[in-house]
Amino acid sequence: MNAARKPQSPQSTLLAARLKERIIRNGPLSVADFMESCLADDTAGYYSQRQPIGEHGDFVTAPEISQIFGELLGLWAIAAWQSMGEPKSFVVAELGPGLGTLMVDALRAWKSVPAFLEGVTVAMVETSPVLREAQQTALHGAPVPIQWFDAIEDAPRGPLIVIANEFVDALPIRQLVWSDGGWCERCVTIGPEGGFAFCSGRTITNSGLQQAAEPLDTPDGSILEVRPEAGALVSLIAARADQAPLAALIVDYGHGETACGDTLQAVWRHQYADPLSHPGEVDLTAHVDFAALKDSASAHGLQSYGPMPQGEFLLKLGLEARRDRLCEKATPEQQERILASAIRLSDPEAMGLLFKTLAITSPGLAAPAPFVEA
Ligand code: SAH
């Protein structure tokens, strides 16, 4: 992807003005506060006002590349339900379901297991009104009860299976900068030219900062990213695991080991953009730290499996067999598309390695396939 130049919209200008007022009033904003406002501001936030997914949007996600992705995640949900002992009534919650495509495809997989289809209630956790509407349209007439919620806390009680594809990468990150033997909060301020610019904020004391407290042999200027809301998400699902079986699958792009690096990125119309220049107009994400998620899970007494590269995960769940099945009924042109999209999802050079899958389950549950006990 190349860097893209984007004209400033009236909403973005308004959001920029409000952010600058906040900076003038209270001082520089942490990267997390800046990212939170850009993504979730009620009137001008990125997700509050637009449908960003697909060839005509800003980015394409795995469910939009091939129906096989949602079908195989649907199969994973069946494996998780089996590891729970096939409860009669249970909830599948999807976090940040985008256009609803993954759930449409998962439902197709569930049709082959009537007891699953009869017992499931689907909880769609979505804050964007625009995407909620798209999901409702996509799932109109679905053969199972489907409810929408703002937060996972509100999903119905009972055995719970959680699916989150490209959800965690959109949760705000804090960036900490190593300087003079300590961590400082990386902040956003108003630069000399009047635009936004990064600056160093207050020094962080190590207390409460699990990763940053670890002695890292880091040169000055190194950036460590922490994502408080990811830890909070694990706490929330852990609270549910106290009451009933839980299995969660987190799929996202990111790294398996905690490491320093600036991964904050902005994307607009399939091209990289400047993260500070167009608040609310460009998608802001950052790599998921899977090691941090695993640490949170184990701190709450939960089991975790993986991260397993997305390619390996999909292949083990039957990507090739499903691909060949689809090709049987397809025209040569369609076959070409089916083959290309299967490669895009699983090839290490495409999404197969950078994207990873992590399962988190309540203690005592057997590992849901394709994960195996350590
Ligand atoms: N899972 C979808 C969409 C990924 S984009 C796919 O793979 O295509 C991120 C999704 O998370 C969007 O649906 C966005 O509206 C939603 N989202 C972002 N922050 C959220 C939050 N805090 N709570 C609930 N949904 C959120």
Residues whose N, C-alpha, C, O or C-beta is under 5 A from the ligand:
A	BS01	SAH	Y47 T61 P63 L95 G96 P97 G98 L99 V125 E126 T127 S128 L131 D150 N165 E166 F167 A170
